[in-house]
Structures are given as structure tokens and as C-alpha cells.
Amino acid sequence: MTDARYTALPQWPNAFPASGATATLKLLNEDFIVTELPLQLPSGEGEHLWLDIEKNGANTAFVAQQLAEAASVQERDVGYAGLKDRYAITRQWFSIYLPKGETPDLTQLQHPEFKVLSQSRHVKKLRPGDLQGNRFRIVLRDVTGDRDAIEANLKAVASQGVPNYFGAQRFGFEGGNVEQGRAMLAREIRVRNPKKKGIYLSAVRSFVFNEVLALRIQQGLWGKTLPGDVMDEAGRPTGPLWGRGRVTTTDQAQALELGVAERHATLCDGMEHAGLDQDRRALVARPADMSWEWLQANQLVLTFSLPAGNYATSVLNEILRTTEPDRHTENESAAVE
């Protein structure tokens, strides 16, 4: 069986009934505040200089470039735990490999889009995924719709969690990275840039996971455990991150996953040959310490924390539909992998 072209992302189903409400997201950068929750804090000694940075209107890669230039090092010597949104105010840690010489005082660095809050040395470089998660404060403006329906979904999300979909930003503008990934895996195009290749592989892998999760929801299996499921450390059922080796599920869960893999044979076969190994991801994301308040009749403020790799958009999508100002640029993930 061969795949069709992936010209647009499907409308993956929600877990809870649609509230019918709408709101504006990220009208202002301060409407989306993200604070990284680090795995550890710098010890004060070591070959790496760790920087606690607040950025406003800049993407993570741009800040890393500016730090490399300021410290007179290569970009590869700058590390961070993950990407944060550009159109937001975000706080995250960066590291710079500086084993020799005097330590520059980068807290004096002046830039309109970011500031270094503090710096300290540590023994290791920050790498992708080196964080517990992120804390969000989100202001939703111009909220329209039934407040009772919104409140019902807020309570459902707080108590049951949400489908742990990969967010739309994972797939590029209008989902284009999935089709590029398919063409690459089908050897219709050659991608020489390692970074682009990684982006396309990640998009394809995330797409297949979302398809498995969507099918479970469509079949009325949201929040339920199937015979043969593989559970994570928290006791939640998981879905496949496709790669080499057999899926570790059995019985009904395995049949469902293999059915999705057959529908997307080009993607799954290609990922196996690309050298990715099978992995698992929780099907449910549980926001922690979730609270909300209405500042005005049409303004809703949400606060919650999510583990690394979970998307704030997955939480918002279960509450109401949001639209952002049209900026014609590629957004980055609000959560890190």
C-alpha cells in the first residue's frame, strides 16, 4: 500500500466536546509567558558558562547566535534545552563552552530582544531535552462564546488531561514538513542539510504518533487502556514514535498501531531505514497546577505547567479555538523535546 501526498494536516479530533468558543492568542508578546523548569541549576564550577536569559520577540536560535558572537565562540559551543516561541516572553537557560581564559560578564550584554539575568559556571553543556518542563501564563483576548461551556472544558482538562498531540508548529507552515519528509523518505528528493533532514524526520514521526492518538479518540478510547498497551512510568498508555524494531505493544493496541503504520507505509518504512529506533510517548498530557481567571468579560488568563515535550496548544485546543495575528513567519515550539 502506498501513501497519498500529505498536502495538508488533518483535523485531528478533540477528546472533549467543542465549546464553540473562540479567542485571540499572542496579540502581545506578554500574552504568552513561558518559564523553563530546569533539571538542575549550575554548580558554580566547570568549563561551561550557564546563562539565565529572558527573551522578548526573539527565537532561541537567534539568541544562541548572539551569545556565540558575544563570547567569541562557534555556535556549536552554545547549548540550550529546547526551542521557545518567538512571539512570547520566555525565560530559559543557555550554556557556552568556555574552558579557558577569563569569564566574560555577559550580564552586561545589551540587546533589545533579550537580557542575561544571571550567569554561573557548570560542568556540562545544556542539551536538547535537559529540562523538567515549562510553566505557562497565557492571556486569551476577545473571548467569545458560552462561558459555561468554556468552564466545563477547563475543568475536564484540569482533571483528565488532554491528548498529547504534537503541536501544529512541529509540522511547519501548513504541515509542509510532512510532505517534504515523505518525498525525502521515498527518495523523490535528496536532502543534504542535516538540520533540515532532522526536521523532516521529526515531522513525519510526530505525524504518525498523532494519527495513532487520533484513531484511539475516534474509536472512543480516549483515556482508556487497551489490551497490550505499553505504559509509561506514570502508568499512562503510550503511543509509538516510529523506528527500527518491532512495536512493543501486543494484542488490540498493537493491531491499532500496525493498522496506522500500514496506511502510512512510506513514512514508517522510511523511518526504519533512516536509522530511527522505536520509542514511546505518553498519549495523555496532564497540565499541573492549572488555574484560570476571567480578568474581564472577554479576557481569560490560564496558568499551568507541562512536562518537556508537551504542547501548550494541545491544552488550549481542548478549551476553545484560538487565532493568532498573521505574521507570515514560522513559529517555534512552545514546548521542548
Secondary structure as GFF3:
##gff-version 3
##sequence-region A 1 337
A	DSSP	beta_strand	22	25	.	.	.	ID=ss1
A	DSSP	three_ten_helix	29	31	.	.	.	ID=ss2
A	DSSP	beta_strand	32	38	.	.	.	ID=ss3
A	DSSP	beta_strand	48	56	.	.	.	ID=ss4
A	DSSP	alpha_helix	60	71	.	.	.	ID=ss5
A	DSSP	three_ten_helix	75	77	.	.	.	ID=ss6
A	DSSP	beta_strand	78	80	.	.	.	ID=ss7
A	DSSP	beta_strand	89	97	.	.	.	ID=ss8
A	DSSP	three_ten_helix	106	108	.	.	.	ID=ss9
A	DSSP	beta_strand	114	122	.	.	.	ID=ss10
A	DSSP	beta_strand	131	144	.	.	.	ID=ss11
A	DSSP	alpha_helix	147	160	.	.	.	ID=ss12
A	DSSP	beta_strand	162	163	.	.	.	ID=ss13
A	DSSP	three_ten_helix	168	171	.	.	.	ID=ss14
A	DSSP	three_ten_helix	173	175	.	.	.	ID=ss15
A	DSSP	alpha_helix	176	185	.	.	.	ID=ss16
A	DSSP	alpha_helix	194	218	.	.	.	ID=ss17
A	DSSP	beta_strand	238	241	.	.	.	ID=ss18
A	DSSP	alpha_helix	251	263	.	.	.	ID=ss19
A	DSSP	alpha_helix	265	273	.	.	.	ID=ss20
A	DSSP	beta_strand	279	282	.	.	.	ID=ss21
A	DSSP	beta_strand	284	285	.	.	.	ID=ss22
A	DSSP	beta_strand	288	296	.	.	.	ID=ss23
A	DSSP	beta_strand	299	307	.	.	.	ID=ss24
A	DSSP	alpha_helix	312	317	.	.	.	ID=ss25
A	DSSP	beta_strand	321	323	.	.	.	ID=ss26
###
